[in-house]
């Protein structure tokens, strides 16, 4: 796992929701909706943050729910877009 990419994803996750505490651990297995209590609006904010951070757009035909399941699933999606 590229630590720089994952660190940038975590930064975007934290910026997208006010309910995530600064000391909340975010690992690849962190479930966004359960562990971080992110709601659908938080995920839309996260989408925008990630698109700006990584300079790409999410494909509207991709499975949004699966991509935004965990921090690791976001990482896998972003890495696949960079290749």
Backbone atoms as SQL, in Angstrom:
CREATE TABLE atoms (id INTEGER PRIMARY KEY, chain TEXT, resi INTEGER, resn TEXT, atom TEXT, x REAL, y REAL, z REAL);
INSERT INTO atoms VALUES
  (1, 'A', 1, 'UNK', 'N', 0.847, -1.186, 0.000),
  (2, 'A', 1, 'UNK', 'CA', 0.000, 0.000, 0.000),
  (3, 'A', 1, 'UNK', 'C', 0.888, 1.243, 0.000),
  (4, 'A', 2, 'UNK', 'N', 0.562, 2.162, -0.876),
  (5, 'A', 2, 'UNK', 'CA', 1.280, 3.420, -0.940),
  (6, 'A', 2, 'UNK', 'C', 0.799, 4.310, 0.215),
  (7, 'A', 3, 'UNK', 'N', 1.674, 4.526, 1.188),
  (8, 'A', 3, 'UNK', 'CA', 1.291, 5.270, 2.396),
  (9, 'A', 3, 'UNK', 'C', 0.919, 6.721, 2.098),
  (10, 'A', 4, 'UNK', 'N', 1.567, 7.331, 1.109),
  (11, 'A', 4, 'UNK', 'CA', 1.260, 8.715, 0.775),
  (12, 'A', 4, 'UNK', 'C', -0.171, 8.839, 0.248),
  (13, 'A', 5, 'UNK', 'N', -0.552, 7.933, -0.639),
  (14, 'A', 5, 'UNK', 'CA', -1.920, 7.958, -1.174),
  (15, 'A', 5, 'UNK', 'C', -2.921, 7.723, -0.052),
  (16, 'A', 6, 'UNK', 'N', -2.656, 6.741, 0.818),
  (17, 'A', 6, 'UNK', 'CA', -3.604, 6.463, 1.899),
  (18, 'A', 6, 'UNK', 'C', -3.693, 7.644, 2.866),
  (19, 'A', 7, 'UNK', 'N', -2.578, 8.285, 3.158),
  (20, 'A', 7, 'UNK', 'CA', -2.575, 9.458, 4.040),
  (21, 'A', 7, 'UNK', 'C', -3.434, 10.570, 3.442),
  (22, 'A', 8, 'UNK', 'N', -3.352, 10.766, 2.140),
  (23, 'A', 8, 'UNK', 'CA', -4.158, 11.785, 1.473),
  (24, 'A', 8, 'UNK', 'C', -5.640, 11.432, 1.515),
  (25, 'A', 9, 'UNK', 'N', -5.960, 10.159, 1.385),
  (26, 'A', 9, 'UNK', 'CA', -7.355, 9.713, 1.494),
  (27, 'A', 9, 'UNK', 'C', -7.884, 9.991, 2.891),
  (28, 'A', 10, 'UNK', 'N', -7.093, 9.663, 3.907),
  (29, 'A', 10, 'UNK', 'CA', -7.510, 9.908, 5.297),
  (30, 'A', 10, 'UNK', 'C', -7.724, 11.403, 5.532),
  (31, 'A', 11, 'UNK', 'N', -6.848, 12.235, 4.973),
  (32, 'A', 11, 'UNK', 'CA', -7.015, 13.688, 5.099),
  (33, 'A', 11, 'UNK', 'C', -8.357, 14.118, 4.512),
  (34, 'A', 12, 'UNK', 'N', -8.718, 13.572, 3.368),
  (35, 'A', 12, 'UNK', 'CA', -9.994, 13.892, 2.731),
  (36, 'A', 12, 'UNK', 'C', -11.170, 13.385, 3.559),
  (37, 'A', 13, 'UNK', 'N', -11.040, 12.198, 4.117),
  (38, 'A', 13, 'UNK', 'CA', -12.097, 11.646, 4.972),
  (39, 'A', 13, 'UNK', 'C', -12.342, 12.576, 6.148),
  (40, 'A', 14, 'UNK', 'N', -11.284, 12.991, 6.807),
  (41, 'A', 14, 'UNK', 'CA', -11.420, 13.876, 7.971),
  (42, 'A', 14, 'UNK', 'C', -12.016, 15.225, 7.581),
  (43, 'A', 15, 'UNK', 'N', -11.664, 15.743, 6.414),
  (44, 'A', 15, 'UNK', 'CA', -12.164, 17.053, 5.973),
  (45, 'A', 15, 'UNK', 'C', -13.630, 17.014, 5.560),
  (46, 'A', 16, 'UNK', 'N', -14.132, 15.836, 5.256),
  (47, 'A', 16, 'UNK', 'CA', -15.488, 15.739, 4.710),
  (48, 'A', 16, 'UNK', 'C', -16.579, 15.605, 5.764),
  (49, 'A', 17, 'UNK', 'N', -16.206, 15.364, 7.003),
  (50, 'A', 17, 'UNK', 'CA', -17.227, 15.163, 8.040),
  (51, 'A', 17, 'UNK', 'C', -16.794, 15.795, 9.354),
  (52, 'A', 18, 'UNK', 'N', -17.682, 16.589, 9.906),
  (53, 'A', 18, 'UNK', 'CA', -17.402, 17.227, 11.193),
  (54, 'A', 18, 'UNK', 'C', -17.541, 16.251, 12.357),
  (55, 'A', 19, 'UNK', 'N', -18.177, 15.116, 12.133),
  (56, 'A', 19, 'UNK', 'CA', -18.427, 14.171, 13.215),
  (57, 'A', 19, 'UNK', 'C', -17.234, 13.262, 13.511),
  (58, 'A', 20, 'UNK', 'N', -16.202, 13.311, 12.672),
  (59, 'A', 20, 'UNK', 'CA', -15.038, 12.454, 12.882),
  (60, 'A', 20, 'UNK', 'C', -14.056, 13.176, 13.790),
  (61, 'A', 21, 'UNK', 'N', -13.757, 12.564, 14.914),
  (62, 'A', 21, 'UNK', 'CA', -12.830, 13.184, 15.855),
  (63, 'A', 21, 'UNK', 'C', -11.403, 13.079, 15.328),
  (64, 'A', 22, 'UNK', 'N', -10.562, 14.010, 15.765),
  (65, 'A', 22, 'UNK', 'CA', -9.174, 14.034, 15.311),
  (66, 'A', 22, 'UNK', 'C', -8.399, 12.789, 15.723),
  (67, 'A', 23, 'UNK', 'N', -8.823, 12.152, 16.811),
  (68, 'A', 23, 'UNK', 'CA', -8.096, 10.979, 17.294),
  (69, 'A', 23, 'UNK', 'C', -8.713, 9.659, 16.811),
  (70, 'A', 24, 'UNK', 'N', -9.734, 9.727, 15.967),
  (71, 'A', 24, 'UNK', 'CA', -10.351, 8.512, 15.431),
  (72, 'A', 24, 'UNK', 'C', -9.361, 7.818, 14.500),
  (73, 'A', 25, 'UNK', 'N', -9.135, 6.543, 14.742),
  (74, 'A', 25, 'UNK', 'CA', -8.217, 5.777, 13.899),
  (75, 'A', 25, 'UNK', 'C', -8.892, 5.445, 12.576),
  (76, 'A', 26, 'UNK', 'N', -8.177, 5.679, 11.491),
  (77, 'A', 26, 'UNK', 'CA', -8.674, 5.326, 10.171),
  (78, 'A', 26, 'UNK', 'C', -7.668, 4.357, 9.554),
  (79, 'A', 27, 'UNK', 'N', -8.116, 3.131, 9.349),
  (80, 'A', 27, 'UNK', 'CA', -7.291, 2.092, 8.743),
  (81, 'A', 27, 'UNK', 'C', -7.973, 1.649, 7.450),
  (82, 'A', 28, 'UNK', 'N', -7.309, 0.825, 6.649),
  (83, 'A', 28, 'UNK', 'CA', -7.977, 0.349, 5.439),
  (84, 'A', 28, 'UNK', 'C', -9.287, -0.397, 5.708),
  (85, 'A', 29, 'UNK', 'N', -9.421, -0.987, 6.885),
  (86, 'A', 29, 'UNK', 'CA', -10.631, -1.742, 7.233),
  (87, 'A', 29, 'UNK', 'C', -11.725, -0.890, 7.867),
  (88, 'A', 30, 'UNK', 'N', -11.475, 0.392, 8.066),
  (89, 'A', 30, 'UNK', 'CA', -12.466, 1.277, 8.672),
  (90, 'A', 30, 'UNK', 'C', -13.689, 1.394, 7.769),
  (91, 'A', 31, 'UNK', 'N', -14.854, 1.049, 8.308),
  (92, 'A', 31, 'UNK', 'CA', -16.116, 1.157, 7.572),
  (93, 'A', 31, 'UNK', 'C', -16.642, 2.580, 7.750),
  (94, 'A', 32, 'UNK', 'N', -16.762, 3.288, 6.648),
  (95, 'A', 32, 'UNK', 'CA', -17.091, 4.715, 6.718),
  (96, 'A', 32, 'UNK', 'C', -18.430, 4.976, 7.395),
  (97, 'A', 33, 'UNK', 'N', -19.464, 4.248, 7.025),
  (98, 'A', 33, 'UNK', 'CA', -20.794, 4.531, 7.570),
  (99, 'A', 33, 'UNK', 'C', -20.962, 4.035, 9.002),
  (100, 'A', 34, 'UNK', 'N', -20.251, 2.996, 9.380),
  (101, 'A', 34, 'UNK', 'CA', -20.405, 2.445, 10.728),
  (102, 'A', 34, 'UNK', 'C', -19.354, 2.981, 11.697),
  (103, 'A', 35, 'UNK', 'N', -18.092, 2.796, 11.364),
  (104, 'A', 35, 'UNK', 'CA', -17.019, 3.182, 12.280),
  (105, 'A', 35, 'UNK', 'C', -16.880, 4.693, 12.422),
  (106, 'A', 36, 'UNK', 'N', -17.099, 5.413, 11.324),
  (107, 'A', 36, 'UNK', 'CA', -16.957, 6.873, 11.350),
  (108, 'A', 36, 'UNK', 'C', -18.298, 7.592, 11.305),
  (109, 'A', 37, 'UNK', 'N', -19.381, 6.821, 11.223),
  (110, 'A', 37, 'UNK', 'CA', -20.737, 7.359, 11.214),
  (111, 'A', 37, 'UNK', 'C', -20.948, 8.412, 10.117),
  (112, 'A', 38, 'UNK', 'N', -20.362, 8.147, 8.950),
  (113, 'A', 38, 'UNK', 'CA', -20.547, 9.059, 7.820),
  (114, 'A', 38, 'UNK', 'C', -21.912, 8.805, 7.186),
  (115, 'A', 39, 'UNK', 'N', -22.641, 9.881, 6.931),
  (116, 'A', 39, 'UNK', 'CA', -23.931, 9.764, 6.260),
  (117, 'A', 39, 'UNK', 'C', -23.747, 10.043, 4.765),
  (118, 'A', 40, 'UNK', 'N', -24.834, 10.031, 4.021),
  (119, 'A', 40, 'UNK', 'CA', -24.735, 10.192, 2.568),
  (120, 'A', 40, 'UNK', 'C', -24.188, 11.575, 2.178),
  (121, 'A', 41, 'UNK', 'N', -24.541, 12.604, 2.926),
  (122, 'A', 41, 'UNK', 'CA', -24.014, 13.940, 2.633),
  (123, 'A', 41, 'UNK', 'C', -22.509, 13.987, 2.879),
  (124, 'A', 42, 'UNK', 'N', -22.045, 13.352, 3.951),
  (125, 'A', 42, 'UNK', 'CA', -20.608, 13.263, 4.212),
  (126, 'A', 42, 'UNK', 'C', -19.887, 12.572, 3.060),
  (127, 'A', 43, 'UNK', 'N', -20.505, 11.538, 2.505),
  (128, 'A', 43, 'UNK', 'CA', -19.880, 10.799, 1.405),
  (129, 'A', 43, 'UNK', 'C', -19.829, 11.628, 0.131),
  (130, 'A', 44, 'UNK', 'N', -20.838, 12.458, -0.089),
  (131, 'A', 44, 'UNK', 'CA', -20.799, 13.356, -1.247),
  (132, 'A', 44, 'UNK', 'C', -19.683, 14.379, -1.057),
  (133, 'A', 45, 'UNK', 'N', -19.562, 14.908, 0.146),
  (134, 'A', 45, 'UNK', 'CA', -18.455, 15.832, 0.437),
  (135, 'A', 45, 'UNK', 'C', -17.114, 15.139, 0.227),
  (136, 'A', 46, 'UNK', 'N', -17.029, 13.893, 0.672),
  (137, 'A', 46, 'UNK', 'CA', -15.806, 13.119, 0.504),
  (138, 'A', 46, 'UNK', 'C', -15.509, 12.918, -0.981),
  (139, 'A', 47, 'UNK', 'N', -16.513, 12.642, -1.765),
  (140, 'A', 47, 'UNK', 'CA', -16.317, 12.482, -3.200),
  (141, 'A', 47, 'UNK', 'C', -15.681, 13.737, -3.790),
  (142, 'A', 48, 'UNK', 'N', -16.200, 14.891, -3.431),
  (143, 'A', 48, 'UNK', 'CA', -15.673, 16.162, -3.936),
  (144, 'A', 48, 'UNK', 'C', -14.229, 16.358, -3.464),
  (145, 'A', 49, 'UNK', 'N', -13.976, 16.100, -2.186),
  (146, 'A', 49, 'UNK', 'CA', -12.613, 16.228, -1.641),
  (147, 'A', 49, 'UNK', 'C', -11.638, 15.343, -2.402),
  (148, 'A', 50, 'UNK', 'N', -12.024, 14.094, -2.640),
  (149, 'A', 50, 'UNK', 'CA', -11.141, 13.152, -3.336),
  (150, 'A', 50, 'UNK', 'C', -10.918, 13.565, -4.788),
  (151, 'A', 51, 'UNK', 'N', -11.969, 14.029, -5.459),
  (152, 'A', 51, 'UNK', 'CA', -11.821, 14.467, -6.841),
  (153, 'A', 51, 'UNK', 'C', -10.867, 15.650, -6.944),
  (154, 'A', 52, 'UNK', 'N', -10.924, 16.545, -5.980),
  (155, 'A', 52, 'UNK', 'CA', -10.009, 17.688, -5.986),
  (156, 'A', 52, 'UNK', 'C', -8.592, 17.260, -5.619),
  (157, 'A', 53, 'UNK', 'N', -8.455, 16.428, -4.627),
  (158, 'A', 53, 'UNK', 'CA', -7.135, 15.992, -4.159),
  (159, 'A', 53, 'UNK', 'C', -6.387, 15.184, -5.211),
  (160, 'A', 54, 'UNK', 'N', -7.104, 14.302, -5.913),
  (161, 'A', 54, 'UNK', 'CA', -6.460, 13.391, -6.850),
  (162, 'A', 54, 'UNK', 'C', -6.692, 13.760, -8.324),
  (163, 'A', 55, 'UNK', 'N', -7.375, 14.868, -8.577),
  (164, 'A', 55, 'UNK', 'CA', -7.579, 15.399, -9.932),
  (165, 'A', 55, 'UNK', 'C', -8.188, 14.375, -10.891),
  (166, 'A', 56, 'UNK', 'N', -9.314, 13.799, -10.483),
  (167, 'A', 56, 'UNK', 'CA', -10.065, 12.894, -11.352),
  (168, 'A', 56, 'UNK', 'C', -11.535, 12.993, -10.967),
  (169, 'A', 57, 'UNK', 'N', -12.401, 12.381, -11.780),
  (170, 'A', 57, 'UNK', 'CA', -13.826, 12.330, -11.470),
  (171, 'A', 57, 'UNK', 'C', -14.256, 10.884, -11.321),
  (172, 'A', 58, 'UNK', 'N', -15.091, 10.636, -10.350),
  (173, 'A', 58, 'UNK', 'CA', -15.654, 9.299, -10.180),
  (174, 'A', 58, 'UNK', 'C', -16.553, 8.992, -11.367),
  (175, 'A', 59, 'UNK', 'N', -16.510, 7.777, -11.809),
  (176, 'A', 59, 'UNK', 'CA', -17.360, 7.338, -12.916),
  (177, 'A', 59, 'UNK', 'C', -18.768, 7.102, -12.357),
  (178, 'A', 60, 'UNK', 'N', -19.783, 7.795, -12.888),
  (179, 'A', 60, 'UNK', 'CA', -21.138, 7.636, -12.350),
  (180, 'A', 60, 'UNK', 'C', -21.712, 6.231, -12.540),
  (181, 'A', 61, 'UNK', 'N', -21.091, 5.432, -13.404),
  (182, 'A', 61, 'UNK', 'CA', -21.560, 4.070, -13.620),
  (183, 'A', 61, 'UNK', 'C', -20.962, 3.075, -12.628),
  (184, 'A', 62, 'UNK', 'N', -19.942, 3.507, -11.885),
  (185, 'A', 62, 'UNK', 'CA', -19.346, 2.623, -10.881),
  (186, 'A', 62, 'UNK', 'C', -20.245, 2.512, -9.654),
  (187, 'A', 63, 'UNK', 'N', -20.054, 1.462, -8.894),
  (188, 'A', 63, 'UNK', 'CA', -20.869, 1.185, -7.702),
  (189, 'A', 63, 'UNK', 'C', -20.408, 2.063, -6.535),
  (190, 'A', 64, 'UNK', 'N', -21.079, 3.208, -6.383),
  (191, 'A', 64, 'UNK', 'CA', -20.727, 4.198, -5.366),
  (192, 'A', 64, 'UNK', 'C', -20.705, 3.582, -3.965),
  (193, 'A', 65, 'UNK', 'N', -21.698, 2.788, -3.636),
  (194, 'A', 65, 'UNK', 'CA', -21.776, 2.194, -2.290),
  (195, 'A', 65, 'UNK', 'C', -20.595, 1.269, -2.012),
  (196, 'A', 66, 'UNK', 'N', -20.198, 0.490, -2.988),
  (197, 'A', 66, 'UNK', 'CA', -19.061, -0.422, -2.801),
  (198, 'A', 66, 'UNK', 'C', -17.749, 0.351, -2.675),
  (199, 'A', 67, 'UNK', 'N', -17.602, 1.383, -3.481),
  (200, 'A', 67, 'UNK', 'CA', -16.374, 2.185, -3.446),
  (201, 'A', 67, 'UNK', 'C', -16.237, 2.895, -2.104),
  (202, 'A', 68, 'UNK', 'N', -17.331, 3.407, -1.578),
  (203, 'A', 68, 'UNK', 'CA', -17.310, 4.181, -0.337),
  (204, 'A', 68, 'UNK', 'C', -17.625, 3.323, 0.894),
  (205, 'A', 69, 'UNK', 'N', -17.398, 2.027, 0.805),
  (206, 'A', 69, 'UNK', 'CA', -17.630, 1.120, 1.933),
  (207, 'A', 69, 'UNK', 'C', -16.571, 1.303, 3.026),
  (208, 'A', 70, 'UNK', 'N', -15.297, 1.197, 2.643),
  (209, 'A', 70, 'UNK', 'CA', -14.199, 1.311, 3.616),
  (210, 'A', 70, 'UNK', 'C', -13.131, 2.261, 3.074),
  (211, 'A', 71, 'UNK', 'N', -12.225, 2.643, 3.956),
  (212, 'A', 71, 'UNK', 'CA', -11.091, 3.452, 3.510),
  (213, 'A', 71, 'UNK', 'C', -10.252, 2.654, 2.516),
  (214, 'A', 72, 'UNK', 'N', -10.156, 1.359, 2.707),
  (215, 'A', 72, 'UNK', 'CA', -9.413, 0.498, 1.793),
  (216, 'A', 72, 'UNK', 'C', -10.059, 0.397, 0.424),
  (217, 'A', 73, 'UNK', 'N', -11.383, 0.345, 0.361),
  (218, 'A', 73, 'UNK', 'CA', -12.050, 0.280, -0.943),
  (219, 'A', 73, 'UNK', 'C', -11.866, 1.593, -1.702),
  (220, 'A', 74, 'UNK', 'N', -11.834, 2.715, -0.987),
  (221, 'A', 74, 'UNK', 'CA', -11.524, 3.994, -1.624),
  (222, 'A', 74, 'UNK', 'C', -10.104, 3.976, -2.179),
  (223, 'A', 75, 'UNK', 'N', -9.174, 3.476, -1.377),
  (224, 'A', 75, 'UNK', 'CA', -7.777, 3.379, -1.807),
  (225, 'A', 75, 'UNK', 'C', -7.673, 2.551, -3.088),
  (226, 'A', 76, 'UNK', 'N', -8.293, 1.390, -3.107),
  (227, 'A', 76, 'UNK', 'CA', -8.223, 0.512, -4.279),
  (228, 'A', 76, 'UNK', 'C', -8.785, 1.195, -5.523),
  (229, 'A', 77, 'UNK', 'N', -9.890, 1.903, -5.359),
  (230, 'A', 77, 'UNK', 'CA', -10.492, 2.609, -6.489),
  (231, 'A', 77, 'UNK', 'C', -9.556, 3.698, -7.014),
  (232, 'A', 78, 'UNK', 'N', -9.021, 4.489, -6.105),
  (233, 'A', 78, 'UNK', 'CA', -8.154, 5.602, -6.518),
  (234, 'A', 78, 'UNK', 'C', -6.883, 5.080, -7.186),
  (235, 'A', 79, 'UNK', 'N', -6.291, 4.041, -6.641),
  (236, 'A', 79, 'UNK', 'CA', -5.091, 3.465, -7.247),
  (237, 'A', 79, 'UNK', 'C', -5.417, 2.941, -8.650),
  (238, 'A', 80, 'UNK', 'N', -6.593, 2.346, -8.815),
  (239, 'A', 80, 'UNK', 'CA', -6.959, 1.839, -10.145),
  (240, 'A', 80, 'UNK', 'C', -7.141, 2.972, -11.141),
  (241, 'A', 81, 'UNK', 'N', -7.531, 4.149, -10.680),
  (242, 'A', 81, 'UNK', 'CA', -7.724, 5.296, -11.566),
  (243, 'A', 81, 'UNK', 'C', -6.391, 5.945, -11.934),
  (244, 'A', 82, 'UNK', 'N', -5.401, 5.790, -11.077),
  (245, 'A', 82, 'UNK', 'CA', -4.093, 6.393, -11.343),
  (246, 'A', 82, 'UNK', 'C', -3.278, 5.566, -12.319),
  (247, 'A', 83, 'UNK', 'N', -3.651, 4.326, -12.531),
  (248, 'A', 83, 'UNK', 'CA', -2.888, 3.461, -13.456),
  (249, 'A', 83, 'UNK', 'C', -3.462, 3.512, -14.847);
